[in-house]
Amino acid sequence: MESNQLLRLQVIRQEEWDGDLDVVLVPAEQDKDLRKPGVKTGELLLIETGNGHHRLLVSLGPKDKVTTDKVGEAGGAAAKWLVKRKVAAAAVQTSSLQELGTEAILESLCEGLLLGAYRFDRHKSKQETEQVTQVYLLALDEVAPLETVTRRVAAVTAGVNLARDLAHEPPNVINPASLAERARALAERDSLKCTLLGEAELGDMGAGAILSVGLGSKTPSQMIILEYPGEPGHEGEAPVIVVGKAITFDTGGYSLKDRTGIVGMKYDKSGGAAVLGIMQAVAALKPAVPVVGVVAAAENMISAEAYRPNDIIRSLSGKTIEIISTDAEGRLVLADALTYAHTHYQPRALIDLATLTGGIVVALGNVRAGLMINNDDLAEELFAAGELKHERLWRMPLDEDYFELIKGDDSDIKNSSGIRQAHPIVGGIFLRQFVPDEVPWAHLDIAGPATTEKDLPYNPKGATGFGVRLVLNYLQHLG
C-alpha cells in the first residue's frame, strides 16, 4: 500500500452521517476541565456520548493563538490517533471551525489529516494489514465548496508524500538512474513531457560540473526535466522553473564526511524529491502558467575515477571551477541545472531547492529555510506563501562582497572558500554566478526543515517534503 493512502477524505452533508465517532476541534479552555482536552495543540480526549457513540475532542490550543498551522497540527494529531487505532470511519464537524473563518482554515485541517497519516514502512519485513480510515467532512450546506478544497489538498499532499517517499528511499534503491526512471513513470502517468539527459548527453553539452560529481559512482549523473505546458491560452508563455538538488547519497567524496555526518545522507536528495512532488501536483492541479521541473541527480562517491580537491572543471556555462571541497558538490550539480534552465526556457521565475549547507542549520535551525534571492518582488511572494503554509523562509544577504571568498586563483571561481565564514551565503553567492541578473531567481537552502529528528504533529520523523506546499501556493496565486 502506498504510504499516503492510510486515510481518505470525503465530503458529505451532516444529515447523511450515521457513524459512531465524531471528531471535534475545540479551542482550549484556560481553566482545567476534565471534559475538555489540554491546552497544548493536538491533545486529545475521547468521551462517550451514549448508545455506543463517541466524540474525539482535539485541542486547537488557546483560542487567541489559533492559526491555520495550529489547525493543521490538530488535524495531524487526529489522523495519527485514527490510523494507529485502525478506525474504519470517523466524521469531522467542520462547523466547529466556521467561526475561525477563511477557506485556509479548512485547507489546513485537510492537509493536517492527510499529512499526519503518513508513514514510510515499505522496507519492513513484517507488513501489517492496513486499515484505510475514511474521514468524512460534514458540510452544513452545500458540499461543493468543501469538495473543491479536498480535491486540491489531496493533490498537494500526494505531492508532499511523494517527496517524502523519495527522500526516505535508501541509496541502494534510489540512485540517479533509478530516480530518472521513477520520474519517467510519473511523467507517462500524468501526461508530462519528460527529458532525461544521461552521461553521453551531458558530456556532449559540456555539463562538466554535474558530471564531475558523479565520476566516483558506478551510476553516472542524470539531469531530469519534466514540463507542464500550462492551461490553454498560456502555452508558450515563459514558465516558472523549479530546480532541485538530488544527491542520492553523499559521502563527501575525498573530502570525506565523518561517521556521524555520513549517516542520513540519503536525505541529500530532498530538493530533487520536492521538485518531483511539485510536478506531480502541478499535473493534477493544472495551474494557468507553464511549469518546468529540473532535477540534478548525482551520487557523490569515492573511487579511482572520482574528482579531487584542486581539480579544475568546466561547467555548462563555460565558467571554470576549482574544487576546494568535494563535499561542496550540491552547488556544482545546481550550477549546470540553473544554466540549462535559463538558457533553454527564459523563465519568468527560477527557484531552486537544495539541502545545500550545514551552515544554514546553524543559523536558522530546523524552523526556517534560508532564502537567497535577486528579486524583491519574488522574495515577497515566496515569503508570503511560506508564512501561509508554515514552510517559512528567512532572507539572507547576498552582497557581491561575498564573492571575494570564492574568487578563483587559477580558475574563474572556487566551489568553496575553505573556511567557515559566511558558509550558507557562500553557497548562494556561488549559485548566483550561474543566473543572469535579469532572471528573477531564488535559492531555498532547505537543509534544516527538510527533515525532522522527532515526530511532529503532521510530520513523522524523517523527510518532511518541505517546499512542495510553499511552491504550489506561490504557483496558485500567479496570474
C-alpha positions as CSV (number, residue, x, y, z in Angstrom):
1,M,0.0,0.0,0.0
2,E,1.3,3.5,-0.8
3,S,2.2,5.5,2.2
4,N,-0.3,8.3,1.5
5,Q,-3.4,6.1,1.3
6,L,-3.9,5.3,5.0
7,L,-6.5,8.0,5.3
8,R,-9.0,9.3,2.8
9,L,-11.3,12.3,2.8
10,Q,-14.9,12.6,1.6
11,V,-17.4,15.4,1.9
12,I,-21.0,14.6,2.8
13,R,-23.9,16.5,4.2
14,Q,-24.2,16.4,8.0
15,E,-27.5,14.6,8.0
16,E,-26.0,11.7,5.9
17,W,-23.6,10.7,8.7
18,D,-24.7,7.8,10.9
19,G,-21.4,6.6,12.3
20,D,-20.4,6.4,15.9
21,L,-17.2,8.5,16.1
22,D,-17.2,12.3,15.7
23,V,-14.0,14.4,15.7
24,V,-14.4,17.9,17.0
25,L,-11.7,20.5,17.1
26,V,-12.0,22.9,20.0
27,P,-10.1,25.8,21.4
28,A,-8.5,25.0,24.8
29,E,-10.1,26.3,28.0
30,Q,-7.9,28.4,30.3
31,D,-9.3,26.6,33.3
32,K,-8.7,22.9,33.5
33,D,-11.8,20.9,32.6
34,L,-11.8,17.1,32.7
35,R,-14.3,17.2,29.9
36,K,-12.0,19.0,27.6
37,P,-8.6,18.2,26.1
38,G,-5.5,20.0,27.3
39,V,-4.1,23.4,26.4
40,K,-1.4,22.0,24.1
41,T,-2.4,21.9,20.4
42,G,-3.2,18.3,19.4
43,E,-4.0,17.0,22.8
44,L,-6.9,14.5,22.6
45,L,-9.8,13.4,24.8
46,L,-12.2,10.6,23.9
47,I,-15.6,10.8,25.6
48,E,-18.6,8.5,25.3
49,T,-21.8,10.2,24.3
50,G,-24.2,7.3,24.7
51,N,-25.6,4.4,22.6
52,G,-22.1,3.3,21.6
53,H,-21.2,6.8,20.1
54,H,-18.0,8.6,20.9
55,R,-16.6,12.1,20.4
56,L,-12.9,12.7,20.0
57,L,-12.1,16.2,21.1
58,V,-8.9,17.7,19.7
59,S,-7.4,20.8,21.2
60,L,-6.5,23.7,19.0
61,G,-4.6,25.4,21.8
62,P,-5.5,28.7,23.4
63,K,-8.2,30.5,21.4
64,D,-6.2,33.7,21.0
65,K,-3.3,31.7,19.4
66,V,-5.2,29.6,16.9
67,T,-3.6,29.9,13.4
68,T,-4.0,28.0,10.2
69,D,-1.0,25.8,11.1
70,K,-2.4,25.1,14.6
71,V,-5.5,23.7,12.9
72,G,-3.2,21.6,10.7
73,E,-1.4,20.3,13.8
74,A,-4.7,19.4,15.3
75,G,-5.7,17.6,12.1
76,G,-2.4,15.7,12.1
77,A,-2.8,14.6,15.7
78,A,-6.3,13.3,15.0
79,A,-5.1,11.4,11.9
80,K,-2.3,9.7,13.9
81,W,-4.8,8.7,16.5
82,L,-7.3,7.3,14.0
83,V,-4.7,5.4,11.9
84,K,-2.9,3.9,15.0
85,R,-6.2,2.5,16.2
86,K,-7.3,1.4,12.8
87,V,-10.5,3.3,12.9
88,A,-12.6,2.4,9.8
89,A,-14.6,5.7,9.7
90,A,-15.0,9.0,11.5
91,A,-16.6,12.3,10.8
92,V,-15.1,15.8,11.4
93,Q,-17.5,18.5,12.4
94,T,-16.4,21.4,10.2
95,S,-19.0,23.7,11.9
96,S,-16.6,24.0,14.8
97,L,-14.2,25.8,12.5
98,Q,-16.7,28.2,10.9
99,E,-16.2,30.9,13.4
100,L,-12.4,30.9,12.6
101,G,-13.4,31.8,9.0
102,T,-11.4,31.6,5.8
103,E,-11.0,28.7,3.4
104,A,-7.4,28.4,4.5
105,I,-8.5,27.1,7.9
106,L,-10.3,24.1,6.2
107,E,-7.4,23.6,3.8
108,S,-5.0,23.4,6.8
109,L,-7.3,20.9,8.5
110,C,-7.4,18.7,5.5
111,E,-3.6,19.0,5.0
112,G,-3.0,18.0,8.6
113,L,-5.3,15.0,8.3
114,L,-3.6,13.6,5.1
115,L,0.0,14.5,6.1
116,G,-0.4,13.2,9.6
117,A,-1.5,9.8,8.4
118,Y,1.8,9.3,6.5
119,R,4.3,6.5,7.3
120,F,7.2,5.0,5.4
121,D,7.5,1.3,6.1
122,R,7.7,-0.4,2.7
123,H,11.1,-2.0,3.5
124,K,10.0,-3.6,6.8
125,S,9.7,-7.4,6.5
126,K,6.6,-7.6,8.7
127,Q,3.8,-5.8,6.9
128,E,0.6,-5.2,8.9
129,T,-2.7,-5.4,7.3
130,E,-3.6,-1.8,7.0
131,Q,-7.0,-0.3,7.7
132,V,-7.7,2.7,5.5
133,T,-9.5,5.2,7.6
134,Q,-12.4,7.0,5.9
135,V,-12.8,10.5,7.3
136,Y,-16.0,12.3,6.3
137,L,-16.1,16.1,6.4
138,L,-19.6,17.1,7.4
139,A,-21.0,20.1,5.4
140,L,-23.8,22.1,6.9
141,D,-24.9,23.4,3.5
142,E,-23.5,22.8,0.0
143,V,-20.8,20.1,-0.3
144,A,-19.3,21.6,-3.5
145,P,-17.1,24.3,-1.8
146,L,-15.6,21.7,0.6
147,E,-15.1,19.2,-2.2
148,T,-13.1,21.8,-4.1
149,V,-10.9,22.2,-1.0
150,T,-10.4,18.5,-0.5
151,R,-9.5,17.8,-4.2
152,R,-6.8,20.5,-4.1
153,V,-5.5,19.3,-0.8
154,A,-5.4,15.7,-1.9
155,A,-3.2,16.7,-4.9
156,V,-0.9,18.8,-2.8
157,T,-0.4,16.3,0.0
158,A,0.1,13.5,-2.5
159,G,2.9,15.6,-3.9
160,V,4.3,16.1,-0.4
161,N,4.1,12.4,0.3
162,L,5.8,11.5,-2.9
163,A,8.7,13.9,-2.0
164,R,8.8,12.2,1.5
165,D,8.9,8.7,-0.1
166,L,11.7,9.5,-2.5
167,A,13.8,11.2,0.2
168,H,13.3,8.2,2.5
169,E,14.3,5.6,-0.1
170,P,17.8,4.2,0.7
171,P,20.7,4.7,-1.7
172,N,20.8,1.1,-2.8
173,V,17.2,1.7,-4.1
174,I,17.4,5.2,-5.4
175,N,20.4,6.3,-7.5
176,P,20.5,8.8,-10.4
177,A,19.4,6.2,-12.9
178,S,16.5,4.7,-10.8
179,L,15.4,8.2,-9.9
180,A,15.2,9.1,-13.5
181,E,13.1,6.0,-14.2
182,R,10.7,7.0,-11.5
183,A,10.4,10.4,-13.0
184,R,9.8,8.9,-16.4
185,A,7.0,6.8,-15.0
186,L,5.5,9.8,-13.2
187,A,5.5,11.8,-16.5
188,E,3.9,9.0,-18.5
189,R,1.1,8.5,-16.0
190,D,0.4,12.3,-15.6
191,S,0.9,13.4,-19.2
192,L,4.0,15.5,-18.6
193,K,6.8,15.8,-21.1
194,C,10.0,14.1,-19.8
195,T,13.5,14.6,-21.0
196,L,16.4,12.5,-19.4
197,L,19.9,13.7,-20.0
198,G,22.4,11.0,-19.1
199,E,26.2,10.7,-19.2
200,A,26.5,11.0,-23.0
201,E,24.1,13.9,-23.4
202,L,25.6,15.8,-20.5
203,G,29.0,15.2,-21.9
204,D,28.1,16.4,-25.4
205,M,26.5,19.6,-23.8
206,G,29.6,20.3,-21.8
207,A,27.9,19.9,-18.4
208,G,31.2,19.2,-16.6
209,A,30.1,20.2,-13.1
210,I,27.3,17.7,-12.7
211,L,29.3,15.0,-14.4
212,S,32.3,15.6,-12.2
213,V,30.3,15.0,-9.0
214,G,29.2,11.6,-10.3
215,L,32.6,10.4,-11.5
216,G,33.2,8.3,-8.4
217,S,29.9,6.4,-8.7
218,K,29.1,3.4,-10.9
219,T,25.9,5.2,-11.7
220,P,26.5,8.4,-13.8
221,S,24.8,11.7,-13.2
222,Q,21.4,12.5,-14.7
223,M,19.5,15.6,-15.4
224,I,15.8,15.1,-15.3
225,I,13.4,17.6,-17.0
226,L,9.6,17.5,-16.6
227,E,7.4,20.0,-18.4
228,Y,3.8,21.1,-17.9
229,P,2.6,23.4,-20.7
230,G,0.1,25.5,-18.8
231,E,-3.6,25.9,-19.4
232,P,-5.0,26.6,-22.9
233,G,-4.1,30.2,-23.9
234,H,-0.9,30.1,-21.8
235,E,1.1,27.7,-23.9
236,G,4.4,29.2,-25.0
237,E,4.5,31.7,-22.1
238,A,7.6,32.0,-20.0
239,P,7.5,29.2,-17.4
240,V,8.2,29.1,-13.8
241,I,11.1,26.7,-13.3
242,V,11.8,24.8,-10.1
243,V,15.2,23.2,-9.9
244,G,16.1,20.5,-7.3
245,K,19.4,19.1,-6.0
246,A,19.2,15.3,-5.8
247,I,22.5,13.9,-4.4
248,T,21.2,10.3,-4.0
249,F,24.0,9.7,-1.5
250,D,26.7,12.0,-0.3
251,T,29.9,10.5,1.2
252,G,31.6,13.9,0.8
253,G,33.9,12.4,-1.8
254,Y,37.6,12.7,-0.9
255,S,36.6,15.5,1.5
256,L,35.1,12.6,3.4
257,K,32.3,13.0,5.9
258,D,32.9,11.5,9.4
259,R,30.9,8.5,10.7
260,T,28.2,10.7,12.2
261,G,27.9,13.1,9.4
262,I,27.6,10.5,6.7
263,V,24.5,8.8,8.2
264,G,21.3,10.3,6.9
265,M,22.9,11.4,3.6
266,K,20.1,9.7,1.7
267,Y,18.1,12.8,2.5
268,D,20.5,14.9,0.4
269,K,18.1,14.3,-2.5
270,S,15.3,16.1,-0.7
271,G,15.4,19.2,-3.0
272,G,15.0,17.0,-6.1
273,A,12.4,14.9,-4.4
274,A,10.4,18.1,-3.7
275,V,10.6,19.1,-7.4
276,L,9.1,15.8,-8.4
277,G,6.4,16.1,-5.8
278,I,5.6,19.6,-7.1
279,M,5.4,18.4,-10.7
280,Q,3.1,15.6,-9.8
281,A,0.8,18.0,-8.0
282,V,1.0,20.5,-10.9
283,A,-0.2,17.8,-13.3
284,A,-3.3,17.3,-11.1
285,L,-4.0,20.9,-10.2
286,K,-3.3,22.4,-13.7
287,P,-2.3,25.9,-12.8
288,A,-2.6,28.5,-15.6
289,V,1.1,29.1,-16.1
290,P,3.6,26.7,-17.6
291,V,5.9,25.0,-15.1
292,V,9.2,23.1,-15.7
293,G,10.9,20.9,-13.1
294,V,14.6,20.2,-13.4
295,V,16.3,17.7,-11.1
296,A,20.1,17.5,-11.0
297,A,20.9,14.0,-9.8
298,A,24.3,12.5,-8.9
299,E,25.9,10.2,-6.4
300,N,29.0,11.6,-4.6
301,M,31.2,8.6,-4.0
302,I,34.9,7.7,-3.8
303,S,36.9,5.7,-6.4
304,A,39.9,6.0,-8.6
305,E,37.8,7.9,-11.0
306,A,36.3,10.4,-8.5
307,Y,37.0,14.1,-8.7
308,R,39.5,15.6,-6.3
309,P,40.3,18.8,-4.5
310,N,42.3,21.1,-6.8
311,D,40.7,19.7,-9.9
312,I,39.5,22.4,-12.3
313,I,36.4,21.6,-14.1
314,R,34.4,23.4,-16.8
315,S,30.7,24.0,-16.2
316,L,27.9,24.1,-18.7
317,S,28.1,27.9,-18.5
318,G,31.7,27.8,-19.7
319,K,32.9,29.1,-16.3
320,T,35.8,27.1,-14.8
321,I,35.6,25.9,-11.2
322,E,38.4,24.9,-8.9
323,I,37.4,22.2,-6.5
324,I,38.3,23.1,-2.9
325,S,36.0,20.6,-1.3
326,T,34.4,17.6,-2.9
327,D,31.8,17.9,-0.2
328,A,30.5,21.1,-1.7
329,E,29.0,19.1,-4.5
330,G,25.4,20.3,-4.5
331,R,26.2,23.7,-5.8
332,L,28.1,22.0,-8.7
333,V,25.1,20.0,-9.9
334,L,22.9,23.0,-9.4
335,A,25.2,25.3,-11.4
336,D,24.7,23.2,-14.5
337,A,21.0,22.8,-13.9
338,L,20.4,26.5,-13.4
339,T,22.4,27.2,-16.6
340,Y,20.4,24.7,-18.5
341,A,17.1,26.1,-17.2
342,H,17.6,29.7,-18.1
343,T,19.3,29.1,-21.4
344,H,16.6,26.7,-22.6
345,Y,13.4,28.3,-21.3
346,Q,13.9,32.0,-20.5
347,P,11.9,31.7,-17.3
348,R,9.6,34.2,-15.6
349,A,11.0,32.9,-12.3
350,L,13.7,30.4,-11.4
351,I,13.5,28.7,-8.0
352,D,16.0,26.1,-6.7
353,L,15.5,23.9,-3.6
354,A,18.5,22.2,-2.0
355,T,19.8,20.8,1.2
356,L,22.9,22.8,0.5
357,T,24.7,23.7,3.7
358,G,25.1,22.8,7.3
359,G,25.7,26.5,7.9
360,I,22.1,27.4,7.3
361,V,21.1,24.9,10.0
362,V,23.5,26.6,12.4
363,A,21.9,29.9,11.5
364,L,18.2,29.1,11.4
365,G,17.9,25.6,12.9
366,N,15.0,23.5,11.6
367,V,12.4,26.2,11.8
368,R,13.1,28.2,8.6
369,A,14.8,27.7,5.3
370,G,17.3,30.2,4.0
371,L,16.3,32.4,1.1
372,M,18.9,33.9,-1.1
373,I,17.4,35.9,-4.0
374,N,18.0,38.6,-6.6
375,N,14.4,40.0,-6.9
376,D,12.4,41.7,-4.2
377,D,9.0,41.0,-5.7
378,L,9.7,37.3,-5.9
379,A,11.1,37.4,-2.4
380,E,7.8,38.9,-1.1
381,E,5.7,36.4,-2.9
382,L,7.7,33.4,-1.7
383,F,7.9,34.7,1.8
384,A,4.1,35.2,2.0
385,A,3.5,31.7,0.6
386,G,5.9,30.2,3.2
387,E,4.1,32.0,6.1
388,L,0.7,30.8,4.9
389,K,1.8,27.2,4.5
390,H,4.1,27.2,7.5
391,E,7.1,26.4,5.3
392,R,8.8,29.5,6.4
393,L,11.7,31.3,4.9
394,W,14.3,33.9,6.1
395,R,16.1,36.1,3.7
396,M,19.9,36.0,3.9
397,P,22.2,38.7,2.4
398,L,23.7,38.2,-1.0
399,D,26.1,41.1,-1.3
400,E,28.7,40.9,-4.1
401,D,31.4,41.4,-1.5
402,Y,30.9,37.8,-0.5
403,F,32.2,36.7,-3.9
404,E,35.7,37.6,-2.8
405,L,35.6,34.5,-0.6
406,I,35.4,32.2,-3.7
407,K,37.1,34.2,-6.4
408,G,39.3,31.8,-8.3
409,D,43.1,31.9,-8.4
410,D,43.8,29.5,-11.3
411,S,40.1,29.3,-12.3
412,D,37.1,31.6,-12.6
413,I,35.6,30.6,-9.3
414,K,36.2,28.2,-6.4
415,N,33.5,25.9,-5.2
416,S,34.2,26.7,-1.5
417,S,36.0,29.3,0.5
418,G,37.6,26.6,2.6
419,I,36.7,28.5,5.8
420,R,33.5,28.6,7.9
421,Q,32.9,32.3,7.4
422,A,29.5,33.1,5.8
423,H,29.1,29.4,5.0
424,P,25.5,29.4,3.7
425,I,25.9,32.7,1.9
426,V,28.9,31.4,0.1
427,G,26.7,28.7,-1.3
428,G,24.2,31.2,-2.5
429,I,26.7,33.6,-4.0
430,F,28.3,30.7,-5.9
431,L,24.9,29.8,-7.5
432,R,24.3,33.4,-8.3
433,Q,27.2,33.3,-10.8
434,F,25.2,31.0,-13.0
435,V,22.0,33.0,-13.2
436,P,21.8,36.3,-15.2
437,D,20.7,39.3,-13.2
438,E,17.6,39.8,-15.3
439,V,16.2,36.4,-14.4
440,P,14.2,36.5,-11.1
441,W,15.9,33.8,-9.1
442,A,15.5,32.3,-5.6
443,H,17.7,29.8,-3.8
444,L,16.0,28.0,-1.0
445,D,18.5,26.3,1.3
446,I,16.2,23.7,3.0
447,A,18.9,21.8,4.9
448,G,17.2,22.5,8.2
449,P,13.5,21.8,7.7
450,A,13.8,19.1,5.0
451,T,14.0,16.5,7.8
452,T,12.9,16.2,11.4
453,E,14.6,14.0,14.1
454,K,11.3,13.6,16.0
455,D,7.7,13.1,15.3
456,L,5.8,16.4,14.8
457,P,2.0,16.7,14.6
458,Y,1.8,16.2,10.8
459,N,5.5,15.4,10.0
460,P,6.6,12.0,11.2
461,K,10.3,11.5,11.9
462,G,12.4,11.7,8.7
463,A,11.7,13.6,5.5
464,T,9.1,16.4,5.6
465,G,8.6,17.2,1.9
466,F,9.4,20.8,2.7
467,G,9.0,23.2,-0.1
468,V,6.2,21.4,-2.0
469,R,3.3,23.3,-0.4
470,L,5.1,26.6,-0.5
471,V,5.9,26.5,-4.2
472,L,2.4,25.2,-5.1
473,N,0.8,28.0,-3.1
474,Y,3.1,30.5,-5.0
475,L,2.0,29.0,-8.3
476,Q,-1.7,29.1,-7.3
477,H,-1.6,32.9,-7.0
478,L,0.2,33.6,-10.3
479,G,-1.8,35.2,-13.0
